Amino acid sequence: MMHASAGRLPSRYAPREPVAVRKPSPVQRSAEVRDAPAAYVTIRQREVDHVFAGVDWLSAGLMHIQRGVKMLRYGDDTVEVAAGELVWVAPGTRVDIRNVPHEGEYRAEGLLIAAELLAETKPTGAAELARLRRIDAGEHPHLLEAYRRCIEALTGRFPPDVVRCRVRELVAWMAELRVEMTTPVNARLRVKRLVSSDPARGWKLRDVAKALAMSEDTLHRRLTRERTSFQKVLTEVRMDHAAALLWGTELPLGQIALDVGYTSASRFATRFHERFGLLPSRLRAMR
């Protein structure tokens, strides 16, 4: 899974070696490249992810699964990407991800592509664009070749203009597949950043809307367009924070419940189970 200990991927322009990243705990992370057209990442792990962990793709991602299966949940849909397949995730998309090793190993590599570079290419036609798209590499040899040429340029420290040209070529092939390349006006991320500052606070929609300088109705409409709601975002933030505390501290479960805004330990446990599929005590025992 594309995680780094600081919660954000490094943004090196052309790393000599691939950026190997792994989550330190099952909490929400961001995938983003800054000050560069793209970054190359690799993921290797031997254990099955205990839970689906949320990832905010602030940059577009094109991942190539080499061994094992990557499971992605987007809204009400679940997509399984097997070895030999690629998956595209549009910028500004939140996806829950779980990696499943095959015979003791999960391995994948991929690219993060800067949103400003994507803006230079516009898909044609009127059909709906896909924010999440599984791709059979064998059916798109030119796309796969362009993808490999990008990796060669990034890991080989090619001149910046060459790197940018190769990434543009890959993006052009992706446009032919009718994938979404634009970043939405992301109300969910704005709400997330605000409530993350104090997960225990009794946040209300009206207070958040006022802090974001919009009406309650406007905020509600924008979140609905992004396939979420204020309560869902608040619960995501609280549960991801709780998972980090369970994984990385020795705080009692009752204290963790209070720290994420729940005075009832049983209600906290219920919400945690709904989010991750297991009880807080079980996740702590699995450390």
TAMOGI-V46951 format. One record per residue. N is the residue number from 1. RES is the residue in three letters. PSI is psi as a letter, one per 30 degrees, with the letter a starting at -180 (999 if undefined). OMEGA is omega in whole degrees, -180 to 180 (NA if undefined). Layout:
BEGIN
<<N | RES | PSI | OMEGA> <N | RES | PSI | OMEGA>>
END
This chain:
BEGIN
<<1 | MET | k | -172> <2 | MET | j | -179> <3 | HIS | k | 171> <4 | ALA | l | -173> <5 | SER | f | 179> <6 | ALA | f | 178> <7 | GLY | g | -179> <8 | ARG | k | -177> <9 | LEU | k | 175> <10 | PRO | l | -176> <11 | SER | h | 178> <12 | ARG | k | -174> <13 | TYR | e | -178> <14 | ALA | i | -176> <15 | PRO | k | 178> <16 | ARG | e | 176> <17 | GLU | l | 177> <18 | PRO | l | 178> <19 | VAL | j | -180> <20 | ALA | k | -175> <21 | VAL | k | -179> <22 | ARG | k | -178> <23 | LYS | k | 175> <24 | PRO | f | 179> <25 | SER | l | -177> <26 | PRO | i | 180> <27 | VAL | l | -176> <28 | GLN | k | 180> <29 | ARG | l | 176> <30 | SER | k | 176> <31 | ALA | j | -174> <32 | GLU | k | 171> <33 | VAL | k | -180> <34 | ARG | l | 173> <35 | ASP | h | 180> <36 | ALA | l | 177> <37 | PRO | f | -177> <38 | ALA | l | 174> <39 | ALA | k | -180> <40 | TYR | k | -179> <41 | VAL | l | 174> <42 | THR | k | 180> <43 | ILE | k | 175> <44 | ARG | k | 176> <45 | GLN | l | -179> <46 | ARG | f | -179> <47 | GLU | l | 175> <48 | VAL | k | 174> <49 | ASP | k | -178> <50 | HIS | e | -176> <51 | VAL | l | 168> <52 | PHE | k | 179> <53 | ALA | k | -178> <54 | GLY | k | 177> <55 | VAL | k | 173> <56 | ASP | j | -179> <57 | TRP | j | 178> <58 | LEU | f | 170> <59 | SER | l | 176> <60 | ALA | k | 178> <61 | GLY | k | 172> <62 | LEU | j | -175> <63 | MET | k | 178> <64 | HIS | j | -178> <65 | ILE | k | -178> <66 | GLN | e | 179> <67 | ARG | k | -178> <68 | GLY | a | -177> <69 | VAL | k | 171> <70 | LYS | k | 178> <71 | MET | k | -177> <72 | LEU | k | 174> <73 | ARG | k | 178> <74 | TYR | j | -174> <75 | GLY | b | 179> <76 | ASP | g | -176> <77 | ASP | k | 174> <78 | THR | k | -179> <79 | VAL | k | 176> <80 | GLU | k | -179> <81 | VAL | j | -175> <82 | ALA | l | 178> <83 | ALA | k | -178> <84 | GLY | f | 179> <85 | GLU | l | 175> <86 | LEU | l | 174> <87 | VAL | k | 178> <88 | TRP | k | 174> <89 | VAL | k | -176> <90 | ALA | l | 178> <91 | PRO | k | -180> <92 | GLY | g | -178> <93 | THR | k | 173> <94 | ARG | k | 179> <95 | VAL | k | 172> <96 | ASP | k | -171> <97 | ILE | k | 173> <98 | ARG | k | 179> <99 | ASN | k | -177> <100 | VAL | j | -180> <101 | PRO | l | 172> <102 | HIS | k | -178> <103 | GLU | h | 173> <104 | GLY | g | -180> <105 | GLU | k | 168> <106 | TYR | k | -179> <107 | ARG | k | 178> <108 | ALA | l | 174> <109 | GLU | l | -180> <110 | GLY | a | -179> <111 | LEU | k | 165> <112 | LEU | k | -174> <113 | ILE | k | -176> <114 | ALA | k | -177> <115 | ALA | e | -178> <116 | GLU | e | 177> <117 | LEU | e | 178> <118 | LEU | e | -177> <119 | ALA | f | 180> <120 | GLU | f | -177> <121 | THR | k | -179> <122 | LYS | k | 175> <123 | PRO | k | 180> <124 | THR | l | 179> <125 | GLY | l | -175> <126 | ALA | g | -178> <127 | ALA | l | 179> <128 | GLU | k | -178> <129 | LEU | k | -177> <130 | ALA | k | 175> <131 | ARG | f | 178> <132 | LEU | k | -174> <133 | ARG | k | 173> <134 | ARG | k | -174> <135 | ILE | k | 174> <136 | ASP | j | -176> <137 | ALA | e | -179> <138 | GLY | f | -180> <139 | GLU | f | -177> <140 | HIS | i | -176> <141 | PRO | e | -180> <142 | HIS | e | 176> <143 | LEU | e | -180> <144 | LEU | e | 179> <145 | GLU | e | 178> <146 | ALA | e | 178> <147 | TYR | e | 180> <148 | ARG | e | 178> <149 | ARG | e | 176> <150 | CYS | e | 179> <151 | ILE | e | 178> <152 | GLU | e | -178> <153 | ALA | e | -178> <154 | LEU | e | -177> <155 | THR | f | -180> <156 | GLY | g | -179> <157 | ARG | h | 177> <158 | PHE | l | 178> <159 | PRO | k | -177> <160 | PRO | e | -179> <161 | ASP | e | 177> <162 | VAL | e | 178> <163 | VAL | e | -178> <164 | ARG | e | 179> <165 | CYS | e | -179> <166 | ARG | e | 177> <167 | VAL | e | 177> <168 | ARG | e | 178> <169 | GLU | e | 179> <170 | LEU | e | -180> <171 | VAL | e | 179> <172 | ALA | e | 177> <173 | TRP | e | 178> <174 | MET | e | 179> <175 | ALA | e | 178> <176 | GLU | f | -179> <177 | LEU | g | 176> <178 | ARG | h | 176> <179 | VAL | l | 179> <180 | GLU | k | -180> <181 | MET | f | -177> <182 | THR | l | 176> <183 | THR | k | -179> <184 | PRO | l | 170> <185 | VAL | j | -162> <186 | ASN | j | 177> <187 | ALA | e | -178> <188 | ARG | e | -180> <189 | LEU | e | 178> <190 | ARG | e | 177> <191 | VAL | e | -179> <192 | LYS | e | -179> <193 | ARG | e | -179> <194 | LEU | e | -175> <195 | VAL | f | 177> <196 | SER | f | 180> <197 | SER | f | 180> <198 | ASP | i | -176> <199 | PRO | f | -177> <200 | ALA | f | -177> <201 | ARG | k | 179> <202 | GLY | i | -175> <203 | TRP | k | 174> <204 | LYS | l | -179> <205 | LEU | e | -177> <206 | ARG | e | -180> <207 | ASP | e | -180> <208 | VAL | e | 179> <209 | ALA | e | 180> <210 | LYS | e | 180> <211 | ALA | f | 180> <212 | LEU | g | 175> <213 | ALA | h | 174> <214 | MET | l | 179> <215 | SER | l | 177> <216 | GLU | e | -178> <217 | ASP | e | 180> <218 | THR | e | 180> <219 | LEU | e | 179> <220 | HIS | e | -180> <221 | ARG | e | -178> <222 | ARG | e | 178> <223 | LEU | e | 178> <224 | THR | e | 177> <225 | ARG | f | 179> <226 | GLU | g | 175> <227 | ARG | h | 177> <228 | THR | a | 179> <229 | SER | l | 179> <230 | PHE | e | -178> <231 | GLN | e | 178> <232 | LYS | e | 180> <233 | VAL | e | 180> <234 | LEU | e | 179> <235 | THR | e | 177> <236 | GLU | e | -178> <237 | VAL | e | -178> <238 | ARG | e | -177> <239 | MET | e | 178> <240 | ASP | e | 176> <241 | HIS | e | 178> <242 | ALA | e | 179> <243 | ALA | e | 179> <244 | ALA | e | 179> <245 | LEU | e | 179> <246 | LEU | e | -175> <247 | TRP | e | -169> <248 | GLY | g | 180> <249 | THR | l | 175> <250 | GLU | g | 179> <251 | LEU | k | 176> <252 | PRO | l | -179> <253 | LEU | e | -180> <254 | GLY | e | 179> <255 | GLN | e | 178> <256 | ILE | e | 178> <257 | ALA | e | 179> <258 | LEU | e | -177> <259 | ASP | f | 178> <260 | VAL | g | 169> <261 | GLY | g | -179> <262 | TYR | j | 175> <263 | THR | f | 178> <264 | SER | j | 180> <265 | ALA | e | -179> <266 | SER | e | 177> <267 | ARG | e | 176> <268 | PHE | e | -179> <269 | ALA | e | 179> <270 | THR | e | 180> <271 | ARG | e | -180> <272 | PHE | e | 179> <273 | HIS | e | 178> <274 | GLU | e | -178> <275 | ARG | e | -171> <276 | PHE | f | 179> <277 | GLY | g | 175> <278 | LEU | l | -177> <279 | LEU | l | 179> <280 | PRO | e | -180> <281 | SER | e | 179> <282 | ARG | e | 179> <283 | LEU | e | 179> <284 | ARG | e | -180> <285 | ALA | f | -177> <286 | MET | f | -180> <287 | ARG | 999 | NA>>
END
